[in-house]
Amino acid sequence: MNKKVYLSAAVLWVLVVLYPNPAMFFATLWRTVSLPIDANAARSLASTLPDDPNLLRDLVLTELVPYEINWNVYDVPWYFPSTAEVIRDGRGDCEGQAVLLASILQAKGIPYQLKMSFDHMWIDFQSKNASGMMEQDEMAFAENEDGALKLKVPKHFDLKNYIDVQLDGRWHPMPDYRKVLLFVGLLLILGGPRLARLGQWLKGRKFSLQTE
């Protein structure tokens, strides 16, 4: 077997361990490009909420979708839920919070703009109250424009912070048994060529000893 086969097997193993249901991974990729903002799914909920976008934002972040990492909600490191899933689950990370807030604002006819940095997603709107350090325009690399994402070069990117966020949200909370499966599988797959050569060497060594 050549190196490409072993590498493909390793990638497939990582996907299987992290996403026992691969459909969740591909749904996430699609929804990242085609945002799952759904005013119809949020319309019933929106009708019970105030029209002040700042109050709506506070309600989403603190009551409707209190922050929770994906491992604890969906048992995967990264998942972009639909609006209906966010309403159903009642918790989620910044992507779930952003998509629900956007859906509510759209249902109410309130203009907004969804923005995305490498480690955060948030909603901007007119007269928005001061936001935290993670919601700065210069950090955004994408923003929605007429329902589609428009890419741009971020003016600021903190690599160390990005790595810390990924470790804290995706690696450290990963169940220990999944980490063991990941490492053992990769060791066996990527170590396959060396094990095969070792086996051939031992076989040849045994044959040479028998003929002496």
C-alpha positions in Angstrom: 0.0 0.0 0.0 1.4 3.5 -0.9 1.5 6.5 1.4 -1.6 8.1 -0.1 -3.7 5.0 0.9 -2.4 5.2 4.5 -2.9 9.0 4.6 -6.5 8.6 3.3 -7.2 5.9 5.9 -5.8 8.2 8.7 -8.1 11.1 7.6 -11.1 8.7 7.4 -10.3 7.4 10.9 -10.1 10.9 12.4 -13.5 11.7 10.8 -15.1 8.5 12.2 -13.7 9.1 15.7 -14.7 12.8 15.8 -18.0 12.3 14.0 -19.6 8.9 14.4 -22.4 10.3 12.4 -20.5 11.9 9.4 -23.7 13.6 8.2 -23.2 16.1 11.1 -19.8 17.1 9.7 -21.0 17.6 6.2 -24.0 19.5 7.4 -21.7 21.8 9.4 -19.6 22.5 6.3 -22.6 23.3 4.2 -24.2 25.5 6.8 -21.0 27.5 7.3 -21.2 28.5 3.6 -25.0 28.6 3.3 -26.1 30.1 6.6 -29.1 28.3 8.2 -30.9 31.5 9.2 -34.6 30.6 9.2 -37.1 33.3 10.1 -40.0 30.9 9.7 -38.6 28.5 12.3 -38.2 31.4 14.8 -41.4 33.3 14.0 -43.5 31.8 16.8 -40.7 32.5 19.3 -40.1 36.0 18.0 -43.7 36.9 18.4 -43.3 36.5 22.2 -40.2 38.6 22.5 -39.5 42.4 22.6 -38.6 44.4 19.5 -35.5 46.0 21.0 -32.5 44.2 19.3 -30.3 44.8 22.3 -32.8 43.1 24.6 -33.2 40.3 22.1 -29.4 39.8 22.1 -29.3 39.7 25.9 -32.2 37.2 26.0 -30.5 34.9 23.4 -27.2 34.9 25.1 -28.4 34.4 28.7 -31.8 32.6 28.6 -32.7 31.2 25.1 -29.2 29.8 24.2 -26.9 29.9 27.2 -23.3 29.1 26.1 -22.3 25.5 26.0 -19.5 23.8 24.0 -20.5 21.4 21.2 -19.1 18.3 23.0 -21.7 18.8 25.7 -24.6 19.4 23.3 -23.9 17.3 20.2 -21.0 15.1 21.2 -18.8 16.4 18.4 -16.0 19.0 18.4 -17.7 21.3 15.9 -21.3 21.6 14.8 -23.3 24.3 13.1 -27.0 23.7 14.1 -30.1 24.8 12.3 -32.4 27.4 13.8 -34.9 24.7 14.7 -32.2 22.7 16.4 -31.0 25.7 18.5 -34.6 26.3 19.6 -35.1 22.6 20.4 -31.8 22.2 22.4 -31.9 25.5 24.2 -28.1 25.8 24.5 -25.1 26.1 22.2 -21.9 27.9 21.2 -21.6 31.2 19.4 -22.8 29.8 16.1 -26.0 28.6 17.6 -26.5 31.9 19.4 -25.8 33.9 16.3 -28.1 31.9 14.0 -31.0 32.1 16.4 -30.6 35.8 17.0 -30.3 36.4 13.2 -33.5 34.4 12.6 -35.4 36.3 15.3 -34.3 39.7 13.9 -35.2 38.6 10.4 -38.6 37.4 11.6 -39.2 40.8 13.1 -37.9 42.7 10.1 -35.0 44.2 12.0 -31.8 44.8 9.9 -28.7 43.0 11.0 -25.4 41.7 9.8 -23.8 38.4 10.8 -20.0 38.5 11.1 -17.5 35.7 11.5 -13.9 35.7 12.8 -11.7 32.6 13.0 -12.8 31.8 16.5 -16.2 33.6 16.9 -19.5 34.4 15.2 -21.7 37.4 16.2 -24.5 39.7 15.1 -24.2 43.4 14.5 -27.1 45.8 14.2 -27.8 49.5 14.4 -27.5 51.0 17.9 -25.9 47.9 19.3 -24.5 48.2 22.8 -20.8 47.9 23.3 -19.5 44.4 22.6 -16.6 42.4 24.0 -13.1 42.1 22.5 -14.1 39.1 20.4 -16.7 41.1 18.4 -14.5 43.7 16.7 -15.0 44.4 13.1 -11.3 44.3 12.3 -11.2 40.6 13.4 -13.9 39.5 11.0 -13.0 37.6 7.9 -16.5 37.1 6.6 -19.9 38.8 6.8 -23.3 38.1 5.4 -24.5 40.2 2.5 -28.0 39.5 1.1 -27.9 36.0 2.7 -24.5 35.0 1.4 -21.1 35.3 3.1 -18.7 37.9 1.7 -15.0 37.2 2.5 -12.5 39.8 3.4 -9.0 40.0 4.9 -9.1 40.5 8.7 -7.2 43.5 9.9 -6.3 41.7 13.2 -5.6 38.0 13.9 -4.2 36.7 17.2 -2.8 33.2 16.4 -2.1 32.4 20.1 -5.7 33.3 21.1 -7.0 31.2 18.2 -5.0 28.2 19.3 -6.1 28.6 22.9 -9.8 28.9 21.9 -9.6 25.7 19.8 -7.8 23.8 22.6 -10.3 24.9 25.3 -13.4 24.3 23.2 -12.5 21.3 21.0 -9.6 19.3 22.4 -9.5 19.6 26.2 -13.3 18.7 26.6 -13.0 15.7 24.2 -13.9 12.5 26.0 -10.7 10.5 27.0 -11.9 7.3 25.3 -12.2 9.3 22.0 -8.6 10.6 22.4 -7.4 7.0 23.0 -9.2 5.8 19.9 -7.8 8.6 17.9 -4.2 8.0 18.9 -4.3 4.2 18.8 -5.9 4.2 15.4 -3.5 6.7 13.9 -0.6 4.9 15.4 -1.7 1.6 13.8 -2.5 3.2 10.4 0.5 5.5 10.0 2.8 2.9 11.6 1.5 0.3 9.1 4.3 0.6 6.6 7.0 0.3 9.2 5.2 -2.7 10.8 5.0 -4.3 7.4 8.7 -3.8 6.7 9.5 -5.1 10.2 7.4 -8.2 9.5 9.1 -8.8 6.2 12.5 -8.4 7.9 11.6 -10.9 10.7 10.3 -13.3 8.1 13.5 -13.0 6.1 15.6 -13.3 9.2 13.7 -16.5 10.3 14.2 -18.0 6.8 17.9 -17.2 6.8 18.3 -18.8 10.3 16.5 -22.0 9.1 18.8 -22.4 6.1 22.0 -22.0 8.0 
